[in-house]
Amino acid sequence: MNFIRQNAAWLRSWTIFYWAWRIAWVPFVATFIARVSKGITVREFVIAVLIIPSVVCALWFGVFGGTGIYMEHVLGLDAGRLRSCCAAARV
């Protein structure tokens, strides 16, 4: 997707959408975490809320990102062409 004026408007509105979505969900997530975390120490809270999700995300992106890079560079898969081909087939 090239950056042109049509895409600039979409990108700006999509960013605002995600910003508003996160702000709307903050009270619900904070309430859930506060209720679930009742009775645990600050150390356990930090590990459960910050450390574990960060490690899981790093593993997830490492595995799937590495696989994508491997498929693109070693196997010669043209992911850009494949994506545009599949998107055209869905329309």
C-alpha positions in Angstrom: 0.0 0.0 0.0 1.7 3.2 -1.2 1.4 6.3 0.9 -0.8 8.6 -1.1 -3.4 11.2 -0.1 -6.3 8.7 -0.2 -4.4 6.4 2.2 -3.4 9.3 4.5 -7.0 10.1 5.4 -7.7 6.4 6.1 -4.5 6.1 8.2 -5.4 9.1 10.2 -8.9 7.9 11.0 -7.8 4.4 11.8 -5.2 5.8 14.3 -7.9 7.8 16.0 -10.2 4.8 16.1 -7.6 2.7 17.8 -6.8 5.5 20.2 -10.4 5.9 21.2 -10.9 2.1 21.4 -8.1 1.8 23.9 -9.3 4.7 26.0 -12.8 3.2 26.1 -11.5 -0.2 27.3 -9.1 1.1 30.0 -11.7 1.2 32.8 -12.9 -2.3 32.0 -9.5 -3.8 31.9 -8.3 -2.0 35.0 -11.3 -3.2 36.9 -10.8 -6.7 35.8 -7.1 -6.7 36.7 -7.9 -5.1 40.1 -10.5 -7.8 40.9 -8.4 -10.7 39.8 -5.3 -9.4 41.6 -6.9 -9.0 45.0 -4.7 -10.6 47.6 -1.4 -10.9 45.6 1.8 -9.0 46.2 3.1 -6.2 44.0 5.9 -8.4 42.7 3.4 -11.1 41.6 1.2 -8.4 40.0 4.1 -7.0 38.0 5.2 -10.5 36.9 1.6 -11.5 35.9 0.7 -8.2 34.1 4.0 -7.0 32.6 6.6 -9.8 32.4 4.6 -12.8 31.2 2.7 -11.0 28.4 5.9 -9.4 27.2 7.7 -12.7 27.0 4.7 -14.4 25.2 4.5 -11.5 22.7 8.3 -11.7 22.0 8.0 -15.5 21.4 4.9 -15.1 19.2 6.5 -12.4 17.0 9.8 -14.2 17.0 8.3 -17.4 15.8 5.8 -16.1 13.3 7.9 -13.2 12.1 10.9 -15.5 11.7 8.9 -18.0 9.8 7.6 -15.2 7.5 11.1 -13.9 6.9 12.3 -17.4 6.2 9.5 -18.1 3.7 10.1 -14.8 2.0 13.9 -15.0 1.7 14.8 -18.7 1.6 11.7 -20.2 0.0 11.2 -17.3 -2.4 7.5 -16.7 -1.4 6.3 -13.3 -2.7 4.1 -12.4 0.2 3.1 -9.0 -1.3 1.9 -10.6 -4.5 0.1 -13.4 -2.5 -1.6 -10.9 -0.3 -2.9 -8.8 -3.2 -4.0 -11.9 -5.1 -6.0 -13.2 -2.1 -7.5 -9.8 -1.5 -8.6 -9.5 -5.1 -10.2 -13.0 -4.9 -12.2 -12.0 -1.8 -13.8 -9.0 -3.5 
